Amino acid sequence: MHELIEHGALRGLLHEARLRPRSGPLEILDVGSGTGKWAIWVAAAYNDAEVTTIDLLPITAVELQEYPNLHPKSPVDFTRDRWADLRVDSFDLVRLALLCGCVPDWPRLLSTAFKYLLPGVGQIELVEIDHTPRSAPEPFPIQSLVFVQWWEYLKEASNRAGLPMEYREDTERLLEDAGFVDISRKRIRCPYVGHPDDKHDQDTADWLANAVRSFEGDDERGVRDENMNAFVALSMFHFTTQFGWSEQLVKRLCNDVLQTTRPQTTCPREYPLYHYM
Ligand SMILES: C[S@@+](CC[C@H](N)C(=O)[O-])C[C@H]1O[C@@H](n2cnc3c(N)ncnc32)[C@H](O)[C@@H]1O
């Protein structure tokens, strides 16, 4: 997923926000940092900045002593109004990435993030995959209808659970309501099959394919599970708890979805499925 974001969407940049130098080290905060990969890259790239991460879980991808400017904090619940002992009014950049499906209340989260930014200077950067399957031209190819159906199920189950997976189309308004100004949005098309004449489009398609299939690999015990993929990871909890479906059924459905994303299911040049990021 990181390749898709940093290489595909940001074309090699770690972030789009232009950080303004100031006296003292820049303060950067990664909210819901996951493995900590992005924060580690940033800590390595800006060794004169202080990089903090918060998450429910500890970050896993690092020898901490190698990065004295990296400060992981866990468990910290970002749905709370205060984030551990972090100082309000202090961060130059707050980043929130891939949090759709983890946030019960976006207005509240954005208001809290606003509080932690350096007044008049701090910037927020949101990066999300919009999981809505899209097709151009419409209508969806008949062999992809299971993908559309899966998404409808996931929206329903995640809404019932109070953790909507759907990207909020009104994000700009939510940011404004939270106090942000100078808001811009970039929408990037991530196709399942890239255009043959466009190398970047093709690379983006490869990164997306890797991201959705990355769960097909070995698990932590080195056991290969061909029935695992990103669709299973996104839906297993919700479908079993909200609909009472068996694990086997969820895996079968998700495997059918995965098949529809493979270019060989139709003519590659005309394969129309994509997402937005
Ligand atoms: C899909 S991952 C995204 C990780 C990372 N931002 C990235 O771009 O790869 C979502 C992360 O949010 C964390 N998370 C979910 N709910 C949270 C909460 N209430 N407070 C803090 N972290 C939370 C999860 O532990 C997980 O690491």
The ligand as a Tripos MOL2 file, in Angstrom:
@<TRIPOS>MOLECULE
LIG
   27    29     1     0     0
SMALL
NO_CHARGES

@<TRIPOS>ATOM
      1 C1         -5.1650    0.7760    8.0540 C.3       1 LIG1
      2 S1         -3.9950    1.1490    9.2830 S.3       1 LIG1
      3 C2         -3.1730    2.5530    8.5870 C.3       1 LIG1
      4 C3         -1.7640    2.6380    9.0350 C.3       1 LIG1
      5 C4         -0.9230    3.7480    8.4460 C.3       1 LIG1
      6 N1         -1.4760    5.0520    8.6600 N.3       1 LIG1
      7 C5         -0.6330    3.5240    7.0010 C.2       1 LIG1
      8 O1         -0.8100    4.4390    6.2050 O.co2     1 LIG1
      9 O2         -0.1940    2.4200    6.6300 O.co2     1 LIG1
     10 C6         -4.9640    1.8760   10.5800 C.3       1 LIG1
     11 C7         -4.1930    2.0630   11.8580 C.3       1 LIG1
     12 O3         -4.9960    2.8080   12.7680 O.3       1 LIG1
     13 C8         -4.8600    2.2580   14.0630 C.3       1 LIG1
     14 N2         -6.0720    2.5960   14.8280 N.ar      1 LIG1
     15 C9         -7.3440    2.1730   14.6050 C.ar      1 LIG1
     16 N3         -8.1730    2.7300   15.5020 N.ar      1 LIG1
     17 C10        -7.4030    3.5080   16.3070 C.ar      1 LIG1
     18 C11        -7.6820    4.3420   17.4300 C.ar      1 LIG1
     19 N4         -8.9240    4.4810   17.8900 N.pl3     1 LIG1
     20 N5         -6.6530    4.9980   18.0100 N.ar      1 LIG1
     21 C12        -5.3720    4.8630   17.5480 C.ar      1 LIG1
     22 N6         -5.0460    4.0970   16.4890 N.ar      1 LIG1
     23 C13        -6.0470    3.4200   15.8780 C.ar      1 LIG1
     24 C14        -4.7050    0.7740   13.8300 C.3       1 LIG1
     25 O4         -4.0710    0.1560   14.9430 O.3       1 LIG1
     26 C15        -3.8610    0.7580   12.5680 C.3       1 LIG1
     27 O5         -2.4820    0.7380   12.8840 O.3       1 LIG1
@<TRIPOS>BOND
     1     1     2 1
     2     2     3 1
     3     2    10 1
     4     3     4 1
     5     4     5 1
     6     5     6 1
     7     5     7 1
     8     7     8 2
     9     7     9 1
    10    10    11 1
    11    11    12 1
    12    11    26 1
    13    12    13 1
    14    13    14 1
    15    13    24 1
    16    14    15 ar
    17    14    23 ar
    18    15    16 ar
    19    16    17 ar
    20    17    18 ar
    21    17    23 ar
    22    18    19 1
    23    18    20 ar
    24    20    21 ar
    25    21    22 ar
    26    22    23 ar
    27    24    25 1
    28    24    26 1
    29    26    27 1
@<TRIPOS>SUBSTRUCTURE
     1 LIG1         1 GROUP 0 **** ****
